[in-house]
Amino acid sequence: MHAALLFPVLECRCLGLCLFVRLCTPARTFASVLSIKVAPRVSQKSTSVYSFLAVTWGLMANVDFQSETYRWMGGARFTVEAVRQVAVLPSFRARVHYRLAEDQADGASGGKQPGSYTLPTVASAVNFDELFQPPAEAGAPTPPPQATWETVEADFSYFYLNNASHASPDHVPAPTASLSDGRLVLTYATNCTRPRLTSLMLSAGTGAHVGLPYVKQMYVTELVLEPLIMDTQLDVDGERYPNARAHIQVLPGAWCCAC
């Protein structure tokens, strides 16, 4: 009987000792951070912010912010607002410049898995204020600052730039994304009809949308977003930046998590 009473006490003491040792010698995990310079369309003055999860723009940002009216609904508010956005089918025209990651130079969504990637050196030569100087003529395109940049100008139906595979349990924008591989995953679709956009939104719940022929997904290390219309919202980890342009870089291993 004495032994039966003693064992739980010893077990609790051992558990406490193990917990103390664990806290004194934590395991460390390094993850990438998104460095973002944000500037209003009518100003050259930029503000630096940081993100560890995702940057969205256009329809997905609208779903996040405009669904706050239905916060009492819980997670269902996102579904309700997504249905409303698809019904309205707004147009979000923008010019996007991006640098492909080393193993994605062909722009394909395949390539190596995140675990086999060699961390790139973060380039810091791009001057944000110089990049967004107003064009000489109204509506004239702004060329990429270097030949290594690629550009797409279109009406974006879906735009998602993230550092993690899941945005929520029921939204998987980039199934192969990793917090620690030094890359960002750019996912977008342009000029979607309502049926196509509906299929995309439903498939994004499991990550199956990356297999749709009209969805583009690639690994990038740097990106510049230039909205070409007013009344848009940039969503940085849930923070709102209206009518903003953004210059986004990945900082590999900048965040250390001890657990």
Steps between C-alpha positions, in 0.01 A plus 500: 500500500786739585660426162173571321485842667867574435505433124268791405713737708822384333335519159395861560849593619660336196256677273583832662873435465461409132298815440766712675778345289294552185449869580870547568604331174224584249496372145538781252325533167592771253238641264487759225347843544345724235647851493246735344528863397156650458425836335177673394450529124522879520815519713863395479528467879508137610441321828679178599296216646566130551294187451542134585185359341352654185437805285176515302348761273180551309218254547663300781577816697139609453379167635711552813413862572142526380398184685570675831140619489397138552751425777216364713477209252844369587699335223192479279533875435781433252282262299211746492720787383678278246164409346409869483833592338464227238148622423619859456815386314706817551799575278843567650752614244863513604854472377710243685878470472668198658831318528475126464682280748810327367331165437192663343672690220266339246193633682352153546309403812686172528872486575670395818317461824574760767722267701756468219543872444819699559429832671557795268681822579249779553556778247472853638599702192145598401409849618129509578457873448682495166302198387169680544583832339191618305516407130565774245156455347176422676433129484843417359641173641785507748776266376669260739815654648724210398497233231466230767147612580193357331175692466133417462227763455145373516164502674567284803216285629714335768830622645676330790860526616581286797770349715294213643295223347179575693320829554241317711390138546270533198718716274821352359638750247838326457519135610879473444596828671744492788576763763871428489596457133573867424234529231156651457220332311317721253159370393275691265225469243388762248180579312297229671133449420263433790505119445881498489534719807248287688695186414822667612359611835353157573819319400716730713354335808720196437773651282363332187467837325870490404410233246249717318628603155425870553678525838868599499727418790875558532777549751635855521748686718388856431187666365364844419124562487371809316120534510372680191160583648385687808298371795709186555628356824826328584471240775819429699427234763159656554620862507340737248694730264259675258606598148854385565788384286737250653858379461536161667818305572560176685752501786612136545542384858420843646256360755610257771239305692606318819278212599 
